[in-house]
Amino acid sequence: MERIGRYEIVGELGRGSMSIVYEAFDSRIDRHLAIKVLRGRYARDVTARQRFLREARAAGGLAHPNIITVFDVGQSDGLPYLVMELLPGGTLADWLANNPNTALETARLLDLAGQLASALTYAHQHGVIHRDIKPANIHYEAEAGRIKVMDFGIAAIDRGNQPSDTHQLVGTPTHMAPELLLDAPADERSDLYSLGIVLYQLLSGRLPFTANNFEDLAQQIVSHSTEPLAPIRSDTPRELSDLVYRLMALEPQSRPASARQVQEELEEIQSGLKRGILLMVRNKSAAWRWPLTIGAGVALVLTLGLFQIYTSQQNAMSAATFGYGDALASLVAQETAEALILDDTNALSVLVSDFSVNPQIRYLHITDVPGVVQASTNPYLKGETTPVLKGVAIERQGGNVLVRNSDSELLEFRVPIRFQARRVGEVRLGLDAGTLDATATTTLRMLAVVFSVSLLAVVVGLGWLTQRQHRALKRLAWGLRRLYRGQSDFRLDDERRDEFAHVFQQFNRLAAHLDHQARGVSRPGAENDHNTEHQSAITIAGRANQPVEQTLDLS
C-alpha cells in the first residue's frame, strides 16, 4: 500500500486487533500524519464500520491538549481510514513494560493524572464517554511529560436524541467498570473507575487483580476482590492512595461524582506536595509560628543560662589561680627575706633554683629596693634592672600583691619582701596562664555543644509534634471537604492514641450518620441481588475467550 487517499504512506507504526496504523505524509500541507485503517475483514462488518466511524465522530468533535486531534476521515478502496496527528514516543503501556517495578516521581504522576482528569472532564462535558481508558490508549511523551487520550472507537456519545449502544459489553476487562460487566449503562463514573485502575498501575507497577482468565477476572471485579495498593515510592501521598481506592469503588455512587472533582482533588494534593516548611514559614503559617517562637525563647534562656555558668566558672577558676599565685609568691618572699638582707646571693640563687622546679613557673626574679636583680631563673639578668612586663594590670581588692596579665599567656605576681616590717626588696613571679585559657576555651566549646544539642532537640521535637498535628488537621480538613462534596463513605483512621483520636471518632460517627441518611435502610433481598449480579458476571465470563488485556466487544 503506497497511498491512502491523497496521503502517501511512509511506514507502519503498529497493528491492533481491528486496525493498522501507518505513518503518512500530506504533501499539500507538508506534514507527517498518522492514519488508522480498518482491516479488510472488519471493513465488511457493519458493526465494526460503525464503531470506526463512531471514533471519528467522537474524537473529531473534541479539541483538547490532552486528547488526540483527528484531522480527516475517509474511505480508500473500501477501507475506512482516520487521519490523526503524529505523536512522538509511545503509549503508557509501553512505558510500563519498559520500566517494570519503577514508579514515576510523585510530582510527575500527579501531573499526568491531572492531565487525564482534564481530558475526561472535557470529553464528559461534550457528552463523550470513552469506556476504554487504559495505558495502551494513552499516548505518553516522557521527555515533555505530556499525555494524550486516544482510541475513542468504543466511546458512547450522548448528544441530543442520538441513540447510544451503552448496553453492549465493550472495553478491556482489566480496566472495565463492574457495572459494565453486569450490562448496566455506562456513565462518566465508568471512565473514572478505569482511571483508578490506571493510577493503581502507575503507583504499584501492577494490576489490582490476579486472575489469568476472563471468568476469574469477572468474579474478582464484581466481588471487588482487589489487591491492596502498595505504592513503589514511599513518598506517595496518602490522599492519592485514598483517591485511587474511591475511583475503584464497586458502586458508581461511591466514586467521585465527576472527572472535574477528581481534577480538583489532584490539584489539592499537588499543591499540598509543593508546600514545604520554608513556604509555610514564609506565609507565616500558624502551625509553625509557635514552634519558632518557643524555639527562640528556649534559645534565649539557654544563652543566658550558659553565659552565667561560663562567667561563674571563669571567675572561680581565676580566683583559684590568683590565690595559688599569691600564696606561692608570698612563700618565696618569706624564704628569701633573710638571705636578701644579708646580701647572701648564693643562698638566694639556691632558693630560686629550688622554687623554679615547679613547671608552672615561667620565671622568678628577686630584686632589691632600687629594682636591681639579685637572683633570677635567668642568670644573665643578675645585676640588671628588672625588665618591665607588657600587659594589663588586674584590679584586685585588698592585699599587697600586684598582678599583671600579659599578651603571651603570662601572669606576673609582684610581692614585696619585708624583714621586720621593713621593705628590703621584691619578688616577681611569672606563672603560665595557658592552662587557664585552654580550660576556658574547652569550657566554652562544651557549653556551645550543650547549647546546640539542647536547642536542636527542642526544635526537632517541636517540629515533629507540629508536623504530626498539622497532618492530622490536614487529614480532618480533607475529610470535611469530602463530606461537603457528599462523599459520606469516607472515614478517618480512629486508631490514634493522641488528642485527635476523639475528634476522628466523632467525624466517623458524623460521616456514618450522613451515609446512612444518603443510602437509606438496606432493603430486603440485597444479598440475593448481589448473588444475582455475581452469577450474571460468571455467565458473561463464560461467553468470552479473549485475553483479559484486550478490548472485548460482546454484543
C-alpha positions in Angstrom: 0.0 0.0 0.0 1.7 3.2 -1.3 -1.2 5.7 -0.8 -4.4 6.1 1.1 -6.5 8.7 -0.5 -4.2 11.7 -1.0 -1.8 10.6 1.7 1.5 9.0 0.9 2.4 6.0 3.2 5.8 6.3 4.8 5.8 3.3 7.0 3.8 1.2 9.5 3.6 2.3 13.1 1.6 -0.5 14.7 -1.1 -3.1 14.4 -4.2 -3.6 16.5 -6.8 -6.2 16.7 -9.1 -4.4 14.2 -6.9 -1.8 12.6 -3.4 -0.9 11.3 -1.8 2.5 12.0 0.6 4.0 9.3 2.8 7.0 9.2 1.8 9.1 6.2 2.8 12.3 4.5 0.4 15.0 3.3 2.2 16.9 0.5 -0.4 19.7 0.4 0.4 20.9 3.9 3.9 19.4 4.1 3.2 17.4 7.3 3.6 13.9 8.6 0.4 12.3 10.0 -0.8 9.1 11.4 -3.5 7.1 9.5 -5.6 4.4 11.2 -7.0 2.0 8.6 -9.7 -0.6 9.4 -8.6 -4.1 8.4 -10.3 -5.6 5.4 -12.3 -8.4 7.2 -13.7 -5.8 9.7 -14.4 -3.3 6.9 -17.1 -5.7 5.6 -18.7 -5.9 9.1 -21.4 -3.3 9.7 -20.8 -3.1 13.4 -17.1 -2.7 13.0 -17.5 0.1 10.5 -20.0 1.8 12.8 -17.5 1.7 15.6 -14.8 3.1 13.4 -17.0 6.0 12.3 -18.0 6.5 15.9 -14.4 7.0 16.8 -14.1 9.6 14.1 -17.2 11.3 15.3 -16.3 11.2 19.0 -12.6 12.3 18.7 -13.2 14.7 15.8 -15.6 16.8 17.9 -13.1 17.2 20.7 -10.3 19.8 20.8 -8.2 19.5 24.0 -4.5 19.5 24.6 -4.7 16.0 26.2 -6.9 14.4 23.5 -5.5 13.3 20.2 -6.5 15.5 17.3 -8.4 14.0 14.3 -8.0 15.9 11.0 -9.8 13.8 8.5 -11.9 10.7 7.9 -12.5 8.9 4.6 -12.5 5.7 2.6 -9.9 4.2 0.2 -10.5 1.0 -1.8 -13.4 0.2 0.5 -11.3 0.6 3.7 -12.3 3.3 6.1 -9.4 5.4 7.5 -8.9 8.0 10.1 -6.2 10.8 9.9 -4.7 11.9 13.2 -1.8 13.9 14.4 1.5 12.0 14.5 2.8 11.9 18.1 6.4 11.2 19.2 7.0 8.5 21.8 4.9 5.5 22.7 2.0 4.7 24.9 1.8 4.5 28.7 1.6 0.7 28.3 4.9 0.8 26.5 6.5 2.8 29.4 5.1 0.4 32.0 6.5 -2.6 30.0 9.9 -0.9 29.6 10.1 0.2 33.2 9.0 -2.7 35.4 9.0 -2.1 39.2 9.6 1.5 38.5 7.3 4.3 39.5 7.1 7.8 38.3 8.1 10.6 40.6 5.1 11.6 42.7 5.0 15.2 41.2 5.2 13.8 37.7 2.5 11.2 38.4 0.2 13.8 39.9 0.7 16.0 36.8 -0.1 13.1 34.4 -3.2 12.2 36.5 -4.3 15.8 36.3 -3.9 15.8 32.5 -6.0 12.6 32.3 -8.7 14.0 34.5 -8.7 17.2 32.5 -9.2 15.3 29.2 -12.0 13.2 30.7 -13.6 16.4 32.1 -13.6 17.9 28.7 -14.9 14.8 27.0 -17.7 14.3 29.5 -18.8 17.9 29.2 -19.2 17.3 25.5 -21.2 14.1 26.0 -18.5 11.6 25.2 -17.7 8.6 27.5 -14.6 6.9 26.4 -15.4 3.4 28.0 -11.9 2.0 27.4 -9.4 4.1 29.4 -6.2 2.0 29.7 -2.4 2.5 29.3 -2.5 1.3 25.7 -5.0 4.0 24.8 -2.9 6.8 26.5 -0.1 8.3 24.5 2.9 9.3 26.7 5.7 11.6 25.7 8.1 11.0 28.5 10.5 13.9 27.8 7.8 16.5 27.7 5.7 14.8 30.4 2.6 15.1 28.3 -0.2 12.5 27.7 -3.0 12.3 25.2 -6.0 10.1 25.3 -6.5 8.0 22.1 -8.8 5.4 20.6 -12.4 6.6 21.0 -13.5 3.6 19.0 -16.0 2.3 21.6 -16.9 5.7 23.0 -20.6 6.2 23.9 -21.9 9.5 22.6 -25.0 11.1 24.1 -25.9 14.2 22.2 -29.5 15.1 22.0 -31.6 12.2 20.9 -28.8 10.3 19.3 -29.0 6.7 20.3 -26.2 5.1 22.3 -25.3 1.4 22.4 -24.3 1.6 26.1 -25.7 -1.9 26.7 -23.0 -3.6 24.7 -20.2 -5.2 26.7 -17.3 -3.4 25.2 -14.0 -2.4 26.8 -10.9 -4.0 28.3 -11.8 -6.4 31.1 -8.8 -5.5 33.3 -9.9 -1.8 33.3 -13.7 -2.3 32.9 -16.1 -0.9 35.5 -18.1 -3.6 37.3 -21.4 -2.2 36.1 -20.4 -2.7 32.5 -19.8 -6.4 33.2 -23.3 -6.5 34.5 -24.8 -4.9 31.4 -25.6 -1.7 33.2 -25.4 1.6 31.2 -22.1 3.4 31.1 -21.7 6.9 32.5 -18.9 9.3 33.5 -18.1 7.3 36.6 -17.3 4.2 34.4 -14.4 6.1 33.0 -13.4 7.2 36.5 -13.1 3.5 37.5 -10.8 2.9 34.6 -8.8 6.0 35.6 -8.4 4.5 39.0 -7.0 1.2 37.6 -4.5 3.2 35.5 -3.4 5.2 38.5 -3.1 1.9 40.5 -0.8 0.6 37.9 1.4 3.7 37.8 1.7 3.7 41.6 2.3 0.0 42.2 3.6 -1.3 38.8 0.9 -4.0 38.6 -2.9 -4.6 38.2 -5.1 -4.9 41.3 -6.4 -8.3 40.0 -4.5 -11.6 40.0 -6.8 -13.6 37.6 -5.4 -15.1 34.5 -8.7 -15.8 32.6 -11.8 -13.8 31.9 -14.1 -15.8 34.2 -11.9 -15.5 37.3 -11.3 -11.8 36.4 -15.0 -11.1 36.1 -15.6 -12.7 39.5 -12.9 -10.7 41.1 -14.2 -7.4 39.6 -17.9 -7.8 40.6 -16.9 -9.0 44.1 -14.3 -6.2 44.4 -11.6 -8.7 45.3 -8.7 -6.3 44.6 -5.2 -6.5 45.9 -4.2 -3.8 48.5 -2.5 -0.8 46.9 1.3 -0.9 47.8 2.9 2.1 46.1 6.5 1.6 45.0 7.5 5.1 46.1 7.5 5.7 49.9 6.6 9.4 49.4 3.3 8.7 47.8 0.7 11.0 49.5 -1.9 9.1 51.5 -4.6 11.3 49.9 -3.6 10.0 46.4 -3.9 6.4 47.6 -7.4 7.1 49.1 -8.4 8.8 45.8 -7.4 5.7 43.8 -9.5 3.5 46.2 -12.5 5.7 45.7 -12.1 5.7 42.0 -12.1 1.9 42.1 -15.2 1.7 44.3 -17.5 -1.1 43.4 -20.7 1.0 43.3 -20.7 4.0 41.0 -22.3 6.3 43.6 -19.3 5.7 45.9 -16.9 7.1 43.3 -16.2 10.8 42.8 -19.1 12.5 41.2 -17.3 13.8 38.1 -13.9 14.0 36.5 -13.8 17.6 37.4 -14.0 16.7 41.0 -11.1 14.3 40.5 -9.1 17.1 38.8 -9.7 19.4 41.8 -8.6 16.8 44.3 -5.5 16.1 42.3 -4.7 19.8 42.3 -5.2 19.9 46.0 -2.8 17.0 46.5 -0.3 18.6 44.2 -0.4 22.0 45.9 0.0 20.2 49.3 3.0 18.4 47.9 4.6 21.7 46.9 4.1 23.3 50.2 7.2 22.8 52.3 8.5 24.1 55.6 10.0 27.2 54.1 6.8 28.1 52.3 4.8 27.7 55.4 7.2 29.9 57.4 7.2 32.5 54.6 3.4 32.5 54.7 3.5 32.9 58.5 1.6 29.7 59.0 0.2 29.4 62.5 1.3 25.8 62.6 5.0 26.9 62.5 4.8 30.3 64.4 4.5 28.6 67.7 7.5 26.2 67.3 9.6 29.1 66.1 8.6 31.3 68.9 9.1 28.6 71.6 12.5 27.7 69.9 13.6 31.3 70.1 12.6 31.6 73.7 14.4 28.4 74.6 17.5 29.6 72.7 17.4 32.9 74.7 17.0 31.1 78.1 19.8 28.7 77.1 22.1 31.5 76.1 21.6 33.5 79.3 21.9 30.4 81.5 25.0 29.1 79.8 26.6 32.5 79.8 26.0 32.8 83.5 27.6 29.3 84.0 30.6 30.2 81.9 31.1 33.5 83.7 30.8 31.9 87.1 33.2 29.2 86.2 35.7 31.6 84.8 35.6 33.8 87.9 36.0 30.7 90.1 39.0 29.4 88.1 40.6 32.9 88.0 40.2 33.2 91.8 41.8 29.8 92.3 44.7 30.7 90.0 45.3 34.1 91.6 45.1 32.6 95.1 47.7 30.0 94.1 50.0 32.7 92.7 49.6 34.9 95.7 50.4 32.1 98.1 53.4 30.9 96.1 54.8 34.5 95.7 54.3 35.2 99.4 56.1 32.0 100.3 59.1 33.0 98.1 59.2 36.4 99.8 59.3 34.9 103.2 62.0 32.4 102.4 64.3 34.9 100.6 63.9 37.8 103.1 66.8 36.8 105.4 69.2 36.0 102.5 68.4 39.2 100.8 69.0 41.4 103.9 72.4 39.6 104.5 73.2 40.1 100.8 73.8 36.3 100.5 73.5 35.9 96.7 74.5 32.2 96.8 71.6 31.4 99.2 69.2 33.4 97.0 70.3 31.5 93.9 69.8 28.2 95.7 66.3 29.2 96.8 65.3 30.5 93.3 66.6 27.2 91.8 64.5 25.2 94.2 61.4 27.1 93.5 61.9 27.0 89.7 61.4 23.3 89.7 57.6 24.0 89.6 56.6 23.6 85.9 54.1 26.4 86.1 56.8 29.0 87.0 58.0 30.7 83.8 60.4 33.0 85.6 61.3 34.2 89.2 63.2 37.4 89.9 64.5 38.6 93.4 65.3 42.3 93.4 66.4 44.8 96.0 64.7 48.1 96.7 66.2 50.0 93.8 64.9 47.2 91.4 68.2 45.5 90.6 68.0 41.8 90.2 69.9 39.9 92.9 68.9 36.3 91.8 66.9 35.0 88.9 66.0 31.9 86.9 67.8 33.8 84.1 71.4 34.2 85.2 72.1 36.9 82.6 69.7 39.3 84.4 71.7 39.3 87.7 72.8 42.8 88.4 70.5 44.3 85.8 67.3 46.3 86.2 64.2 44.2 86.3 62.6 44.0 82.8 59.1 45.6 82.6 56.3 43.1 81.6 54.0 44.5 78.9 50.4 43.7 79.8 47.3 44.9 81.7 47.2 45.2 85.4 44.4 43.3 87.1 42.5 45.1 89.7 42.2 43.3 93.0 40.5 44.1 96.3 42.9 44.4 99.2 46.2 42.8 99.7 49.7 44.0 98.6 50.1 41.6 95.6 50.1 43.2 92.2 49.0 41.0 89.2 49.7 41.8 85.6 48.3 39.8 82.6 50.4 39.8 79.5 49.5 39.0 75.9 51.8 36.0 75.9 49.6 33.9 78.3 51.6 35.0 81.3 50.6 36.2 84.8 53.1 38.2 86.8 52.7 38.4 90.6 54.7 41.2 92.4 55.1 40.7 96.2 57.2 43.0 98.4 59.9 41.3 100.5 59.8 42.6 104.1 62.2 42.0 107.1 60.8 43.1 110.4 58.2 45.4 108.7 60.9 47.0 106.6 60.8 46.6 102.8 64.0 45.1 101.5 63.1 44.0 98.0 60.5 42.5 95.7 59.6 39.1 94.3 58.4 39.0 90.7 56.9 35.6 89.9 55.7 34.7 86.4 53.2 31.9 86.1 52.0 30.2 82.9 48.3 31.3 82.2 48.0 29.0 79.1 46.3 26.3 81.2 43.7 28.7 82.4 43.0 29.9 78.8 42.9 26.3 77.5 40.4 25.4 80.2 38.3 28.4 79.4 38.3 27.5 75.7 37.3 23.9 76.4 34.6 25.0 78.7 33.2 27.4 76.1 33.2 24.6 73.5 31.4 22.2 75.8 28.8 24.8 76.6 28.4 25.5 72.9 27.8 21.8 72.3 25.3 21.6 75.1 23.5 24.7 73.7 23.4 23.3 70.2 22.3 19.8 71.1 19.6 21.1 73.5 18.3 23.6 71.0 18.3 21.0 68.2 16.4 18.5 70.4 13.8 21.2 71.3 13.4 22.3 67.7 13.2 18.8 66.3 10.8 17.7 69.0 8.5 20.7 68.5 8.8 20.4 64.7 7.8 16.7 64.8 4.9 17.4 67.1 3.7 20.3 65.0 4.0 18.4 61.8 2.1 15.5 63.3 -0.7 17.8 64.4 -0.6 19.6 61.1 -1.0 16.3 59.2 -3.9 15.3 61.5 -5.6 18.7 60.9 -5.0 18.4 57.2 -6.5 15.0 57.2 -9.5 16.2 59.1 -9.9 19.1 56.7 -9.6 16.7 53.8 -12.4 14.6 55.3 -14.6 17.6 55.8 -14.2 18.6 52.2 -15.3 15.2 51.1 -18.4 15.4 53.3 -19.1 18.8 51.8 -18.9 17.1 48.3 -21.3 14.4 49.5 -18.8 11.6 49.9 -20.2 10.3 53.2 -18.5 6.9 52.8 -15.1 8.4 53.7 -13.7 7.5 57.1 -10.7 8.7 59.1 -8.4 6.3 60.9 -9.6 6.4 64.5 -6.9 4.1 66.0 -4.9 7.0 67.2 -3.7 7.4 70.7 -3.3 11.2 70.8 -5.7 14.1 71.3 -7.1 13.7 67.8 -8.5 10.2 68.4 -11.7 11.5 69.9 -12.1 14.1 67.1 -11.6 11.4 64.4 -14.1 9.2 66.1 -16.7 11.9 66.2 -16.0 12.6 62.5 -16.6 9.0 61.6 -19.8 9.0 63.5 -21.0 12.0 61.6 -19.9 10.5 58.3 -21.7 7.2 59.1 -24.9 9.1 60.1 -24.8 11.1 56.8 -24.0 7.9 54.8 -27.0 6.2 56.5 -29.3 9.1 55.5 -27.9 9.2 52.0 -28.3 5.5 51.3 -31.4 4.8 53.4 -32.1 1.5 55.2 -30.9 -1.5 53.2 -33.9 -3.1 51.5 -34.6 -6.8 52.0 -33.2 -9.1 49.4 -30.0 -7.1 48.9 -27.9 -10.3 49.3 -30.0 -12.0 46.6 -29.3 -9.1 44.3 -25.6 -9.5 44.9 -25.7 -13.2 44.2 -27.7 -12.5 41.0 -25.0 -10.0 39.9 -22.3 -12.4 40.7 -24.0 -15.2 38.7 -24.5 -12.7 35.8 -20.8 -12.0 35.8 -20.0 -15.7 35.6 -22.4 -16.0 32.7 -20.8 -13.2 30.9 -17.4 -14.7 31.5 -18.5 -18.0 30.0 -19.2 -16.3 26.7 -15.7 -14.7 26.3 -12.5 -16.4 25.3 -10.4 -13.3 24.5 -7.3 -12.5 26.6 -8.1 -10.2 29.5 -5.8 -7.4 28.4 -7.5 -6.9 25.0 -10.6 -4.9 24.2 -13.8 -7.0 24.1 -16.9 -6.4 22.1 -19.6 -8.9 23.2 -22.9 -7.6 21.8 
